[in-house]
């Protein structure tokens, strides 16, 4: 199934002006060994816009074979050795909500509650980070951020790449910090309490909190 057709119909409607861009990207991916696999590339955008309460932007998918699942930062439940970035996310989660104890690295449970987990660049080459930085994904994710900002979604922006999208979200709906990767987590990610802060924003706007 073509990438554009993999999305929820609400996203197809909002991103109709990007259809040519999707086709260009699809052509660029032909014949490459990519992560995630083709049928999971648009997995995050199967979530309807009307159901999204929070968006967390990542950079690009895990390049390790079998890790990327189409949801930013998430890995399959069968992955026992969690990526270092996800370990740091869970460490901050336990600092923020001490009773939280995720059983595995599959973040589908967040998605099911209306948390959009979206990478800035939706694909990479297996074994190589940022291999697809120049094939045009940013034009699409810019448009996605614009749509989400108009729908008053809470944005959690970790690191420089994600913060390029800050202008699409009002200040009261933005949560920014350093990226949770081992290279930057101690520069402001740890102690930033993004999960409880997101819930505070949601409840202040009359929306249900996320069970992180």
N, C-alpha and C positions, 0 to 999 in steps of 0.2 A: 504494500500500500504506500502511495506517495506520502511524503512528509506532511504536506498540507492537509491531506485527508485523515491523518492520524489524530488530529486535534479535535477537541470538543467543538460542536457546531457554533457555540458562542464565540470561540476564538477564531474560527474560520470567518465569521462575519466581521469581527473587528480587524483581522489581519488580511482582509481581501486585497488591500493595496500592496501587500508584500508577496503575493503569489509568485510573481516573476522572480523575486529574490530567492524564494524557496526552491524554485526550479533550478536556478543557477547553482545553489549550494548542493542540491541533489546530484547535479551533473558533476560537480567537483569531487564528490564522495565516491563516485563510481569506481569500482575496482580496488578501493582501499580497505585495509584491515582496520576497522574503526571501533572506537568505544564511545558510547554503548553500541550494541548491535542495532541494526537499522530499525527494527520494529519497536525499540525502546527509546529512540531519539526524542520523540515528542511526548513521552509518557507523562511528564509533569503537566502538560497542557491538555490532558484528558480531563483535568479538573475544570469545571465550568467557572467562568468569571464570577457569576452570581454566588458561588460558594466559597470564594477566596476571602479570607480575613487577614492573613499575614503572608508576606513574601520574604523569603530568604534567598539572596542572590549568592551564587558561588562563582568561581572563575571558569574552569572547564572540567570535564569528567576525569575521574581517576584513569590513568593510562595502564594500570596493572590489569592484565587479562582477567576477565570475570568479575571485576570490581564494580565498574560503572553500571548502573541500573536505570538511568534516565531521570533520577531524582537527585538534585545536587546534594553532595555530602553523604548520601545513603549508599549502603552496600547490602547485598543479599544476606538473609538471616543465616545462611550456611557459612558465611565468612567468619572464621574464628579470630584471625589476626586483623584487628581493626586498623584502618589507616590512621596515622598519627594525628591528622587534622580532626578526624571524627572523635578520637580519644579525647582531644582537648575540648571539643564541643561538649562531650559528655561530662568532662571534669568540671567545666563551668556550669553545666546544668545541675550537677550535684551540689555545687556551691550555692547556686541560686535557689534550688529546691532540694534540700537534703534528703527528702523521702523518695526522690526519683531514682529508679534503678532500671535502666533499659536492659532488656534481655539480650538484645542483639543490635546490629547496626542498620537494620532495615527501618527506614523512617517513613514507610507507608502509613504508619499510625498517625503521623503528623499530617500527612497529605489528606487523610480521611477526615480530618477535622478542619480542613480549609487552609492549610499552610502550603503555599506554593514554593517548592524547592527547585529553583531554576538557575542553571549555570548561565553566565554571560555568553559563553561559547558552548554550544550544545554537543559538539563532537571533538574528538581528537584521534590521533593515530595510536593504536595500541603500542605501548612502550615509550611514548613521547608526549610530554606535556606541551600544551599550547601549539600543537602541530597545525591547528586550523584557525589560528588567530587572524589570518588574512583572507578567509574565504567568504566573509560577509555576514556572519551570525550577529554581529553587534547591531546592524541596522534593524534586525528583527527584534532583538531583545530591548533595544531602545523603544521600539514601538510598543512592546509588551509593557514596559515600565510606564509609558505614557498612559496606556489604558488603565493600569492598576492604580496609578495616582489619581485619575479621574473618578475611580470607584472607591476612593478613600480607604485603600488597603494599607495596613501597617507594614512598613518596609524595614527589614533588618539588613543593614549594609556592612559587611565585613571586608575590610581591606580596600585598596585603591581601585581595583576594577569595579567592584560593586558600587563604590561611592561615586563613580562617574554618572550613576543614575539618580543621584540624590535630588537633582533639580526637578525631577518628575513628581516628587512627593513633598507635601507641606511639612514644615519643620516639626509640627506637633505629632506627625505620623512617622518620623524617621528615628531610627536607632542606629548609630554608627560607632564603629570601634575598629581596632586593628583586626587583621585576619587571624583565625584560629590555628593557622599552620605553626609548626614548631619554630619557624624562623621569626615569627612576629607575635605569637600569643602572649608573651610576657611584656609586650609594649602597649598594652591597653585592652586586650581581649579579656584576659582573666580579671574578674572583678567588675565587668561591665554589666552584668545582670540582664542580658537581653531578653530572656524568657519572661521573667516577672515584669519587666518594663513593658513588654509587648502586651501582656495581660492587663496591666494597669491602663494602658491606652484603650484597649478593647472595651474594658468594663466602663471606662469613663464615657465611652460613646454608646453605651447601652448594648454592647455585644457580649456574647459568652466568651469566657476565657478559654485558652487552649490547655488541655491536659498534656503537658510536655512529658 
